[in-house]
Amino acid sequence: MDKRLQPTVPCRRKVLDPTLSFKPIVTISQGARGYNLIQIAQMTLGSGDLQQAVELPSGEDLNEWLAVNVISFYNEINVLYGVLTEFCTHEACPIMSAGPKYEYLWADRDETKSLRHISAGAYIDFLMAWVSAQLNNELIFPTRPEVPFPSKFIKIVKIIAKRLFRVYAHIYHSHFHHLMSLELECHFNTSFKHFIFF
């Protein structure tokens, strides 16, 4: 194993302070759609079995399960990136990349004609603001049980997941050594493994 990837301390998950998040955390209020599922997700994650944690609970709605987990992944990467913002500066990360073969360009709104080269910090800022707007949009992520999910919900979830993956990829490529110095590599690795299993 590459010595750079070996844990600096025995692998244990540190508890991260959600107040250090990069963007505001998205919450699911008690009584709102998905609240019971978030409780189930937390219990299965606590078991340490990530395969079990990603399985749709018996009798539950797939869209609701996807919504709860996408919100959880957003919050998790939000907090993890939040502790790295001092390292992900315009000078240190002038482009959003995950290595020399993977540069991510920003497209304003849904236009792909005007792709822009921007710093990783600016890209992640735009990306997380965009994801937050999707998660807080009642037409996409309804919180009332009587409101149906849109017909394109799974497509939207896939786009959000693809974009959140870019944040994980950038952190692995450019900031993993920072995570190690903060003793957060185990937390990050577990978060990414959960994300990939899902």
Rosetta blueprint (number, residue, H / E / L):
1 M L
2 D L
3 K H
4 R H
5 L H
6 Q L
7 P L
8 T L
9 V L
10 P L
11 C L
12 R L
13 R L
14 K L
15 V L
16 L L
17 D L
18 P H
19 T H
20 L H
21 S L
22 F L
23 K L
24 P L
25 I L
26 V L
27 T L
28 I L
29 S L
30 Q L
31 G L
32 A L
33 R L
34 G L
35 Y H
36 N H
37 L H
38 I H
39 Q H
40 I H
41 A H
42 Q H
43 M H
44 T H
45 L H
46 G H
47 S L
48 G L
49 D L
50 L H
51 Q H
52 Q H
53 A H
54 V H
55 E L
56 L L
57 P L
58 S L
59 G L
60 E L
61 D L
62 L H
63 N H
64 E H
65 W H
66 L H
67 A H
68 V H
69 N H
70 V H
71 I H
72 S H
73 F H
74 Y H
75 N H
76 E H
77 I H
78 N H
79 V H
80 L H
81 Y H
82 G H
83 V L
84 L L
85 T L
86 E L
87 F L
88 C L
89 T L
90 H L
91 E L
92 A L
93 C L
94 P L
95 I L
96 M L
97 S E
98 A L
99 G L
100 P L
101 K L
102 Y L
103 E E
104 Y L
105 L L
106 W E
107 A E
108 D L
109 R L
110 D L
111 E L
112 T L
113 K L
114 S L
115 L E
116 R E
117 H L
118 I L
119 S L
120 A H
121 G H
122 A H
123 Y H
124 I H
125 D H
126 F H
127 L H
128 M H
129 A H
130 W H
131 V H
132 S H
133 A H
134 Q H
135 L H
136 N L
137 N L
138 E L
139 L L
140 I L
141 F L
142 P L
143 T L
144 R L
145 P L
146 E L
147 V L
148 P L
149 F L
150 P L
151 S L
152 K L
153 F H
154 I H
155 K H
156 I H
157 V H
158 K H
159 I H
160 I H
161 A H
162 K H
163 R H
164 L H
165 F H
166 R H
167 V H
168 Y H
169 A H
170 H H
171 I H
172 Y H
173 H H
174 S H
175 H H
176 F H
177 H H
178 H H
179 L H
180 M H
181 S H
182 L L
183 E L
184 L L
185 E H
186 C H
187 H H
188 F H
189 N H
190 T H
191 S H
192 F H
193 K H
194 H H
195 F H
196 I H
197 F H
198 F L
